[in-house]
Amino acid sequence: MGKKHLYSYEKLKKKSYSPGRSICFAVSYPKIREIFASDFNDRILHHLLINRIEPYFEKRFIFDSCACRPKKGGHFAVERLRLSERNITKNHTRQAYSLQLDIKSFFYNINKQILMNILIHTLYKSDFGDEEFEEDLWLAHKIIFHNPCNNYKLKGDMTLLESLPKHKSLFNIPPHKGLPIGNLTSQFFANVYLNELYQFIKRELKFKYYIRYADDMVLLDTDYKRLERTIYIINDFLINRLDLELHPNKTKLNSIYSGMDFLGYIVKTRLRSYKKENYTKLKKETVLF
C-alpha cells in the first residue's frame, strides 16, 4: 500500500478524514457542465467505498440500468434498445410506442438526506459486519454532505462557468441538494438513488421493455394510453418519493417507427409492410471533427 493510500486509510479508521480542496472547471462537450474534480486523497477513499458496496448494489440493479456499470455503457444501452424494439414489435410486424423521459436537472436536485436514507436502509440488509457497516455509512455521509463550493480552486475557461444557467451550478443550489459532477461516487450514488424508481417501474408498473442511461429513460409498450398514463404516475413517484420531477419539455411519446433519439443516436425502423429500413445512426451534432 502506497504512502498516500495508507494515509487516507488511517484517516478513515480514525474517523478524522475530511474531504480536501476540489478543482472546479467547465467542459463544453456534449454540453456545458460544471465539474468538481476531487483531490487525489479523496479519490482513493471514493474508490475504497465503491469497491466495498458496489457488489452488493449490483445484485439489486435492474439488468437494463446502464451508465457507470461494468460493460454497460452507452453502446450497450443503444443495443438493448434495438433488441427491445425488435422483440416488442415481433421483428417489426406490429405497432408499438416509445415513451422517452428525462429528469429535470437531475444531479443538482438529488436530495442528500433521501440518498443517505436509501443507503442506510439497503446496507442494513447486507451481510456486512457491524464495523464495516458503520464505517461505510460514516464515509458515505462525509462524501455526500461535503459541499465542494466551500473549498475549491478555479481552473480553465471562466467564461464557460459564467455562461452556465443558475440551476446548473452547485453554487446556486440549496446545501441539502446536489452532487458534484466529476466524482466516481456521484455517478454511483445516482444509480443507487434512481434504482428506487427503476424498481417501481419494473416491479409495480410491470414494464417489460425499459432501458435507462443515467436519467434518460425509454419505456416501450404496445398500448399508447398506458404509456400516456404512466407519465403522471412516474412524475408523482419522483415528486413524492425522491424530491425530483420530470423535465416537461423532454417527454416524448411516439410510435417506435417515428425513430428514437437516444444517447446521440437515432434508432429507427419501419413496419415490414413497407420497404424495409432498420438502422441506428449518429446524430450530426454527436460527431466530433
N, C-alpha and C positions, 0 to 999 in steps of 0.2 A: 504494500500500500504506500503510495507516494506521500510526501510531506503534506501537500495541500489536502489530499484525501483524508489523511489521519487527523489533520487539524479540524476539518469540517465534522468528521465523525465524533471527535472528542467534544466538540461544541454541542452536538446533538445529544450525546449521552449525559452531559452535564446540564442540559436544557438552558444553555447560555447563548444559544445561537440567535442571531438577529440578521435578517437579510441586509445585504450591503447596497452600495450605490448601483443604480441601473444606468444604461446608456439609452437615451431617448433620441429617436430619429424617425424619419418618414420614408416610406417606399412608395413608388408610383405605379407599380405593376402588381396585379392586374388593375388595381385602382389605388388611390392614395389611402394609406393606412398609417396609423401611429404605432410605432414599435418601441417596446421597452425590453432591452436585452439585459439579462441579469448578469451579475458578477460571476466569475468562474467558480468561486467557492460555493455560491448559491446553486449553480447548476449541478454541482456534484451532489448536493442534497436533494435536488429535484429528481435526478436520476435514481438515487437511492430509494426515495419514496415510491416512484413509479415502478421500479423493479420489484418492490415488495408487494404492492397492492394490485398492480395491473393484472396478473394472472387470475386473481380472484374475480375481478370485474369482467375480464374477457369471457368467462363462462356465462355471464349474465347478459352480455350484449347480444342483440339480435344479429343474425348472420349478415343481413344486408345493411348494417350500420357501418359506414365507411369513414375514412379520414383519421389519420394518426393511429392506425391499427396495422399490425403486421400483414403485408401482402394485400392490403385493402385500401389502395389509393384511388385516384381519380379514374384511371383506366379500368380498374376493377368495377367501380360503380357504374360506369357507362356500359360495360359489357353485361353487367347484371340487369341494367335497364333494358338492353336489347333482348336478352333472354326472356325477361318477364313479359315484354311486349309480344314476343313470338308465342309464348305459352298462353297468354290471356286471349289472344286473337285466334288461337288454334292455327298457328302458322299463317296468319294474315287472311283468314277466311271469314271472320266475323267482326262486328263493330265493337270497339272498346274506347274508353276515355281515360285521360290523364289529368290528375289534379296536382299542380305544382305549387308548393308553399315555401315561404321564406319568413324567418322570424326577424322582427324589427330590431335592428342594432343589437344583435344577439350578445356578443361578448361584453358590451357595455351595459347590458341590462341584467346580467346574471346576478341574482340576489345571493350574497355571500353566506348569509345565515341559512338559507334554504339548502345551498350546496353543502354546507357543513353538516346539516341535519341528515342529508341523504347519505353522506359518508359514514356518519355515526351509526345510523340505523342499518346500513348494509354491512359494514365491517363487524358490527356486533354479532352477526350471524356466522361470521367466519370461524375458522379453527385456529386463529392466531392466539398465541399466549397473551396473558394479561399485560405483560411488559411491552411486547411488540405492539399490541393494540393501542395502548396508551401513548407509546412513543410515536406511532404513525399519525394518530389523531393530533397530537401536540404539534408535530411538524407541519401537517396539513393546515392546521389553524394558523400557524405562523406565516405560511406562504399565501394562503387565501386572503387573510386580513391585512397583509402588508400593502401599504399604499406607496407605489414607486414614485409618485409625484412629490413625496416628501424628501427624497434623496436621489437625485439624478444628475446626469451630465448631458448636455445637448451636443449633438453631432450632426453633420450633413447639411442639407439644404433647408434653411429656416423658412423659406417661402412655402415649401411643401407643407410643413407643420402649420403655418399660419393660414393656409388655404383649407384646412380641414373644417367641416361643419362642427359646431359646438357639441352636438350629441355624439360625435365620433372621436372624442378625446377624453381620456381619463381625468384631465384637468378640470373638466366641467361636469363630471359625474358625481352623484352623492357618494360618500365614503362607504356606504353599505352595499354598493353595487359595483359591478365591473371587474373583469380580469384583464391583465395586460396581454396584448397580442405579442408573441415573440418568445414565450416560455413554453417548454415541453409540458409543464404542469397545467398550463391554461388549456392546451389542446386536449389533454386527458380529462381534466375536470369538465370540459364542455361535453365530452362523450358521457360522462357519469351523470351530469345534470339532465341532458336530454334523453337519457335512457328511460327516465320516468315517462316521457311522452311516447317513446317508441314502443315500450311495453304496453302502454294503454292502447295504442293503435293496433298492435298485433293481438293482444290478449282480450281486450274488451271490445274494440270495434271489429276485430277479426278480419282485417285486410290481409289477404294472402300475398298480394303483389305490392311491395312497399320498399323503396330504396331511398337512402338518405346519405348525403355527404355534408358533414358539419351541420349547418342549419338549413340546407337546401334539401327539400323533400319532394318525392314523387310518389303518388298513390295511383294505382291502376285498377279499374273496375269496368264491368260491362253495364253498370247501372248509373246513368248520368245523375239522376235525382239523389241517389245515395251519396255520391261524391259531393254534390251541392250542399246537402245537409251536414256532411262531415266537416265542412269549413267552419261552421258555427260551433260544432261540438269540440273540435280541436282548439279553436280560439278560446272557448270557455275554459277548457282544461288548462291551457297556458296561463290565462289570467289568474285563475283561482288557485292553481297548484304550484306554478313556477314563477309567477310575477313577470310574465312575458306576454307578448301578443304578436299576432301575425302581421306582416307588412301588407297593408291593404292594396298597394299598387303592384305587388309581386305575386298575387294569387292568380293562377291561370287554370281554367277548366276547359279543355278542348278535346276533340276527337284525337285519338292517337295518330290518325292519318294526316293530321294537320302539322305534325312534326313537334318534337320536344327540344327546347333549348336547355341543355343540361351540362354544366361544368365546362362551358366553352365549346361544346359540340352541338350539332343539330342531328338528332336521331329521328329519321323519317322513313315511312314505308307507305305502300298503297295496298288496298284490297286486291286480292288476286283476280277479281272480276275486271280489273283494269290492267293496263300494261304494267308488268312487274317492275317495281322500283323499291329498293331497300338499301339504305345507306346511312352511314354515320360520317359526318364531315366536320372539320374545324370551322368555327366562325371566323370571318375575316379579321375581326379585332383581336382574336386569340393568337393569331400567327405573329411571331416576332421576326422582324427583319434586321 
